[in-house]
Amino acid sequence: MILRTIPLGVGGSFYTSHTLNQLKELGLNRHKAHKTALKLHAHSVLYAHKLTTTSCALEKSNCSQGLGLEQGAVCHPPDPY
């Protein structure tokens, strides 16, 4: 079994030549490789946003405990799945 690394780049952007070539080597045609790369991009951006908002919510939750607010006063973002 061969494992392949598919680089996504910074902030979910993908390196066109590297990413598309890896997907084509897996047997996808040009159209399906591009469509899959776009889906990977959207997925990585979604989870980067989720990690950031969760981190901020946890920081606010920790700060609110010292302000007399009840624990968990800050709502955590819903899971998109």
Secondary structure, DSSP 8 states (H G I E B T S, - for coil): ---------GGG---HHHHHHHHHHTT--HHHHHHHHHHHHHHHHHHHHHHHHHHHHHHHHHHHGGGT--TT-S-------
